[in-house]
Amino acid sequence: MDHTSTASLPSRSDSPAAVVCDLAQSGAYSHSYNKPHAPILVAFGGDRLHQCGMPGSWDLERAVSENSEALFRSIRRLPGEARTKQWDDLTFQFGPRSFLYVDDTRIVGFAETPVEAERLVTEFNDSYRTPPIPTGGTFHLIKTGREISFETVPLSADTVLSDETFELHYGTGSRDWHTDFSGKVRANHRGLSLLEGTPGTGKTSYLRHLMGTLKESHRFYFIPPATMGVLSNPEFIGFWAEERRHHSDRKFVVILEDCDAALMSRGPENSEQVSAILNLSDGMLADFLRLQIICTINCRATEIDQALLRPGRLLCHRIFPRLDYADACRLAASLGQTLPEESDYSLAEVFAGKEVQEIRRPRIGFGA
């Protein structure tokens, strides 16, 4: 185990070795993966140190109240606007070399033996664990700069729709299509899927739902339209290789939203992007990276580069239609609204709750 320490040898060969712990490289409150924070380094130095961890959520308020004498280090934030979390980065000391670190997502025990470290974690978990708060899925927003990185974006629980609500949003028979498509996403390691539809027809909302239903088995990465050039960046291959090394148990899905221009028949402005998508979704590079790509488009699929539609590469092509008046009225009724009679409605228009001629085009997509 890395103790974040450096060994300093004395000048006399018959003297015992000394260990110097550099506290400047250690957090005062928070434990990181390979750097125990200051209380742990001070207590253990270069002696035996074993660590055991567990993810989850716990009643930190009660834990502090019932173990106030053992509370060694903590951060407390008083309630305020848009803030509900009060305790964070707690360190309890239950013995000279018996520590437990807790925050709102993990507990980590530190002791002289693996058995003792595990006991600390297990007993705390049994006493203070709380049911997990329902959540939706997450996606990882790709960022470019000096290096390719990402920011994780959590989605709320209401982005995962019940079966009844799903059919209200997408029409009769849509649930059967979703079952078939999500099955293909589960079964395949690569491939290209196209979600086609005019703005406001629910393509992005569907992707949020898909992320929630597959959150235990898949990782979703979102590339904004302005960052699409990253697909042809040679460093992108290294980025995926590193992600694969850390998450070998997951399948990867890349989301390209509103990427009509990138998928059009190849020309001077998009040839690199089309070629990159072809290579990522099929061929030898796809065998190595094992990525699925889901593209949303507002144009017709017949307008995009036909090489992308080749059988064996194209996993799914789905057209998201506008709701006919009957389906739109059923959805509006579930929202406590009524709609003036029109031939059809988009999802965005139904949720806007205004007559079609008064509706401004809503902000849609992951950037909304």
C-alpha angles and dihedrals in degrees: 000000000000107000092182090237137126126223117230118197117214120232094248114072092211094059122094118258117259127217120214116198114208104217090182087075094050130082116244094220113004128070116219128197099269102012117071110209125251102277091054095048092049094048098045106025106170095338129106112308128174128181133202125182142186133185122226143087131282143186096260094175092059092041091056093045094052096041102036093133091055095046103114103169133005148157118223125190118193116228115269143147112327090355126112103153112094108168125047140161096019121182119192122192113205097170142356090286103014114101136163124196118199135180131160094282109031148021124212125191124204123195145138092263134038090235093056093046090052092047092055092052096043096049093047091047093049091050104042111019115131128199111270116259110248111255139173125231129291135230131200115231110217113227128190130205130104085348138005111264139148142224119220114233118195120211125215123252093250091068088076106078128212116240091256094048091046092058091046089056099043106024138247114329095017093113091060090051091051091051090052095045096045087050090056091048089052094047100046132067095197142015143106127265126189123206106192128189145117117272114289098025094117106260095136093042088054091052090053088053091049091051090054095049093048100037094115095055108026141053117212123207121193121206113193117224091249090056097047091114089074088080091075095041109116089218089064091077090056090048092055093044090055092047090050091052092054097040105033091147094061135075117229127228123186117205119208110185126200090355098155094129093050092052101045119114107296118276137150093285100050109019093107092050094048091048091048092052091048091051094044094049099042141011133042096319089053089053089057101040098036096205130160115209124206116190127190116207135181095198125073118277089236088068096060129085106291093218087072090060096055114134109256092033099056109073097178142353115195127178113209104209130199112261116258115238095263094052092043090053092051090053092045091051090054087055093048093251138119126214132212112242113273132151093252145343137212119230090249091055092050092050091046088065094211135110112275095247091055097048119108114208105269125228107261137179135047091308092060 
